[in-house]
């Protein structure tokens, strides 16, 4: 009788076998001991490169890395799956996981490429297609190609509606990505409208930018309903940033040529900053909510840190403009009263 023995795997610390490593990794994954699982799986992959189990091991390795906070290593593991084993059953899930990882890591060109690769496969279903369209669309938007991204984003949202993929209160990641991409597209289009030099149709431009801002905010608010709080943090930060940028662009408008004296220039400065301060206050409120969300969910991502930094900068901006106005020969109360009277007259004219 022929006795078949399992080949031993020798390391600097132990002598083991593939079966023992596999069982060790399985137990570690079940018990959420991510570093131990990653160590066992990494050794398995390197020791048994010809095993038909390598794609499965790599996917489990990616999960262990990601849960342990090493998303860059997780990305490398899933990349090996879809590049080295394109016909394995794990190849399609690997592309889907790669899409999420590239979005987390803000690797927009790579996210676009993954979207292309996913959409080129013949074995994808509607949900995969939604993820592919969202990945390619968001990747293009973040690289400044919003017009090219628009068909993918709108097609993806239309497909999600037709298949009733996101009918509940909580959005799947694929749909949250599409909603975020739509919001980013509208944000970019809004911020493309500038006020320096002051355009002849200034009020029309102001209204158009405000409309796009509100449309973007609606889509960001949809994103906040994502099952993954990371997308909510991204969306919350972006809303705060959008209001800050709007305030900056309006506040940078220079005093008109008619304002010749120093006092006239001071009045213009006070009017503009007090009139549009509410934009900063809205942005701060949104950032406070985002920071609170991060505290509730334990999210320590860069988006939460950005929200904290932006809020500090906006608090400081309000304090600085108040200090500047306090040096003028009139008070904020006088300016606010004049603003209220001016707005009341404008409303009366519109109603006439």
C-alpha positions in Angstrom: 0.0 0.0 0.0 1.3 3.5 -0.9 1.2 6.0 1.9 0.9 9.7 0.7 2.4 12.2 3.0 1.7 16.0 3.0 4.6 18.1 2.2 6.0 20.1 5.1 6.3 23.9 5.1 9.4 25.1 7.0 9.7 28.7 8.3 12.1 30.4 10.7 9.7 29.7 13.5 8.0 26.4 12.8 7.5 23.3 10.6 3.9 23.0 9.5 1.7 21.9 6.5 -0.7 23.6 4.2 -3.6 21.9 5.9 -2.5 23.1 9.3 -2.0 26.7 8.0 -5.4 26.5 6.3 -7.2 25.5 9.5 -5.3 28.1 11.5 -6.3 30.8 9.0 -10.0 29.6 9.1 -10.1 29.7 12.9 -8.5 33.2 13.0 -10.9 34.6 10.4 -13.9 33.2 12.4 -12.5 34.7 15.6 -11.6 38.0 13.8 -7.9 37.7 14.7 -7.0 39.5 11.5 -3.3 39.7 11.8 -3.0 36.0 12.6 -5.2 35.1 9.7 -3.2 37.3 7.3 0.1 35.8 8.5 -1.2 32.2 7.9 -2.8 33.0 4.5 0.2 34.9 3.2 2.5 32.0 4.1 0.0 29.6 2.4 0.0 31.6 -0.9 3.8 31.8 -1.0 4.4 28.2 -0.1 1.7 26.7 -2.4 1.7 28.9 -5.5 0.4 26.1 -7.7 -2.6 25.2 -5.5 -6.0 25.6 -7.0 -7.0 27.2 -3.7 -4.8 30.3 -4.2 -7.6 32.6 -5.5 -9.7 31.7 -2.5 -6.7 32.2 -0.1 -6.0 35.6 -1.7 -9.6 36.7 -1.3 -9.5 35.7 2.4 -6.1 37.4 2.8 -7.6 40.6 1.3 -10.4 40.4 3.8 -8.0 39.9 6.7 -5.8 42.8 5.5 -8.8 45.2 5.1 -10.4 44.3 8.4 -7.0 44.9 10.0 -6.8 48.4 8.4 -4.3 47.6 5.7 -6.4 48.5 2.6 -3.3 48.9 0.4 -2.3 45.3 1.0 -5.9 44.2 0.5 -6.0 46.0 -2.8 -2.8 44.2 -3.9 -4.2 40.8 -2.9 -7.5 41.2 -4.9 -5.5 42.5 -7.9 -3.5 39.3 -8.0 -6.8 37.4 -8.2 -8.3 39.2 -11.2 -5.0 39.5 -13.0 -3.5 36.1 -12.4 -6.7 34.0 -12.3 -9.2 35.9 -14.6 -11.2 32.7 -15.1 -11.5 31.7 -11.5 -14.9 32.0 -9.8 -13.3 34.6 -7.5 -12.2 37.0 -10.3 -15.5 38.8 -10.5 -15.9 39.3 -6.7 -12.2 40.5 -6.7 -13.0 43.2 -9.2 -16.0 44.3 -7.1 -13.8 44.4 -4.0 -11.1 46.3 -5.8 -13.6 49.0 -6.8 -14.5 49.6 -3.2 -10.9 49.7 -2.1 -9.9 52.1 -4.8 -12.7 54.4 -3.8 -11.6 54.2 -0.2 -8.0 55.0 -1.1 -9.1 57.8 -3.5 -7.3 56.1 -6.5 -9.5 57.6 -9.1 -7.7 56.6 -12.3 -7.5 53.0 -11.0 -11.2 53.1 -10.0 -12.1 54.2 -13.6 -9.9 51.3 -15.0 -11.7 48.8 -12.7 -15.0 50.0 -13.9 -13.9 49.4 -17.5 -12.7 46.0 -16.6 -15.8 45.0 -14.8 -18.1 46.3 -17.5 -16.1 44.3 -20.2 -16.9 41.0 -18.6 -19.7 38.8 -20.0 -20.7 37.2 -16.7 -21.8 40.3 -14.8 -25.4 40.8 -13.5 -27.3 44.0 -13.0 -25.8 44.7 -9.6 -22.3 44.2 -11.0 -23.1 46.6 -13.8 -24.4 49.2 -11.4 -21.1 49.0 -9.6 -19.1 49.1 -12.8 -20.9 52.2 -14.1 -20.6 53.9 -10.7 -16.9 53.1 -10.5 -16.1 54.4 -14.0 -18.3 57.4 -13.6 -16.9 58.4 -10.2 -13.3 57.8 -11.4 -13.9 60.2 -14.3 -15.6 62.8 -12.3 -12.8 63.0 -9.7 -10.3 63.4 -12.6 -12.3 66.4 -13.8 -14.0 64.7 -16.7 -17.6 65.3 -15.5 -19.1 65.5 -19.0 -17.6 62.1 -20.0 -18.8 60.7 -16.6 -22.4 61.8 -16.9 -23.8 59.0 -19.1 -22.3 56.3 -16.8 -23.7 57.9 -13.7 -27.2 58.5 -15.1 -27.3 55.0 -16.7 -26.3 53.5 -13.4 -29.0 55.4 -11.5 -31.6 54.5 -14.1 -30.6 50.8 -13.9 -30.8 50.9 -10.1 -34.3 52.4 -10.3 -35.5 49.9 -12.9 -34.3 46.9 -10.9 -35.5 48.3 -7.6 -32.1 47.7 -6.2 -32.2 50.5 -3.7 -35.8 50.7 -2.5 -35.2 50.7 1.2 -34.0 53.4 3.6 -30.4 52.1 3.5 -28.4 52.3 0.2 -26.2 49.5 -1.0 -22.6 50.6 -1.6 -23.0 50.5 -5.4 -25.9 52.9 -5.3 -24.3 55.1 -2.7 -21.2 55.4 -5.0 -23.5 56.5 -7.9 -25.3 59.1 -5.7 -21.9 60.4 -4.5 -20.7 60.6 -8.1 -23.8 62.6 -9.2 -23.3 65.0 -6.3 -19.6 65.4 -7.2 -20.6 66.1 -10.8 -23.1 68.8 -9.7 -20.6 70.3 -7.2 -17.9 70.6 -9.9 -20.4 72.2 -12.3 -21.5 74.6 -9.5 -18.0 75.7 -8.6 -17.1 76.2 -12.2 -19.3 79.4 -12.0 -17.0 82.2 -10.9 -17.7 85.8 -9.8 -14.3 87.4 -10.4 -14.3 89.3 -12.6 -17.9 90.1 -11.9 -20.0 89.0 -14.9 -22.7 91.2 -16.4 -25.3 88.6 -15.6 -24.1 88.3 -12.0 -27.5 87.6 -10.4 -28.3 84.9 -13.0 -24.9 83.2 -12.3 -25.5 83.4 -8.6 -28.9 81.8 -8.9 -27.5 79.1 -11.2 -24.7 78.2 -8.8 -27.1 78.1 -5.9 -29.4 75.8 -7.8 -26.6 73.4 -8.6 -25.4 73.6 -5.0 -28.8 72.5 -3.7 -29.0 69.7 -6.3 -25.6 68.5 -5.2 -26.6 68.7 -1.5 -29.7 66.6 -2.2 -27.5 63.9 -3.8 -25.0 64.0 -1.0 -27.9 63.6 1.5 -28.9 60.5 -0.4 -25.4 59.2 -0.1 -25.5 59.6 3.7 -28.0 56.7 3.8 -25.3 54.3 2.7 -24.9 51.0 4.5 -21.2 51.9 4.7 -20.7 55.0 6.9 -17.5 55.8 5.1 -19.6 57.1 2.2 -21.7 59.2 4.6 -18.5 60.8 6.0 -17.3 61.6 2.4 -20.7 63.1 1.6 -20.9 65.1 4.8 -17.5 66.6 4.3 -18.2 67.5 0.7 -21.3 69.5 1.7 -19.4 71.5 4.2 -16.6 72.1 1.7 -19.1 73.2 -0.9 -20.6 75.9 1.3 -17.1 77.1 2.3 -16.1 77.4 -1.3 -19.3 79.2 -2.2 -18.7 81.7 0.6 -15.1 82.2 -0.4 -16.0 82.9 -4.0 -18.7 85.4 -3.1 -16.6 87.1 -0.4 -13.8 87.6 -2.9 -15.9 89.8 -5.1 -14.0 93.2 -5.2 -15.7 96.4 -4.2 -17.3 98.1 -7.3 -15.7 101.1 -8.9 -18.3 103.4 -7.4 -16.9 102.6 -3.9 -14.2 105.2 -4.0 -13.7 106.1 -0.3 -12.4 103.8 2.4 -15.7 103.9 4.2 -17.6 102.9 1.1 -15.2 99.9 0.6 -15.7 99.0 4.3 -19.5 99.0 3.9 -19.3 96.8 0.8 -17.0 94.3 2.7 -19.4 94.2 5.7 -22.5 93.8 3.4 -20.9 90.9 1.5 -19.6 89.1 4.6 -22.6 89.5 6.8 -25.0 88.7 3.9 -23.3 85.5 3.0 -22.0 84.4 6.4 -24.9 82.0 6.6 -23.1 79.9 4.0 -20.2 79.3 6.4 -22.7 78.6 9.2 -24.4 75.9 7.1 -21.1 74.4 6.2 -20.0 74.3 9.9 -23.3 72.6 10.9 -22.8 69.9 8.2 -19.2 69.3 9.3 -20.3 69.1 13.0 -22.8 66.4 12.0 -20.1 64.5 10.0 -17.6 64.6 12.9 -20.4 63.4 15.3 -21.1 60.5 12.8 -17.4 59.6 12.9 -17.5 59.5 16.7 -20.6 57.3 16.7 -19.2 54.8 14.1 -15.6 54.9 15.2 -14.6 56.1 11.8 -11.0 57.5 11.9 -10.7 58.0 8.2 -9.1 60.9 6.5 -12.5 62.3 5.7 -13.3 62.8 9.4 -9.9 64.5 9.9 -10.6 66.8 6.9 -14.0 67.7 8.4 -12.3 68.7 11.7 -9.7 70.8 9.9 -12.3 72.5 7.7 -14.5 73.3 10.6 -11.6 74.9 12.5 -10.7 76.9 9.4 -14.3 78.1 9.0 -14.7 79.0 12.7 -11.5 81.0 12.3 -12.8 82.7 9.2 -15.9 83.9 10.9 -13.9 85.2 13.9 -11.5 87.1 11.6 -14.3 88.7 9.6 -16.1 89.8 12.8 -12.8 91.2 14.1 -12.3 93.1 10.9 -15.9 94.6 10.9 -15.5 95.5 14.6 -12.8 98.0 13.5 -15.1 99.8 11.1 -17.0 103.0 12.1 -20.3 101.1 12.2 -21.6 98.0 13.9 -22.8 94.6 12.5 -26.2 95.4 13.9 -26.4 98.6 11.7 -25.3 96.6 8.6 -27.8 93.8 9.3 -30.6 96.3 9.7 -29.7 97.9 6.4 -29.5 94.5 4.7 -33.0 93.5 6.1 -34.5 96.7 4.7 -32.8 96.2 1.3 -34.0 92.6 1.1 -37.5 93.7 2.1 -37.6 96.2 -0.7 -36.4 93.6 -3.2 -39.2 91.2 -2.1 -41.7 94.0 -2.4 -40.6 94.7 -6.0 -40.9 91.1 -6.9 -44.4 90.9 -5.5 -45.5 94.1 -7.3 
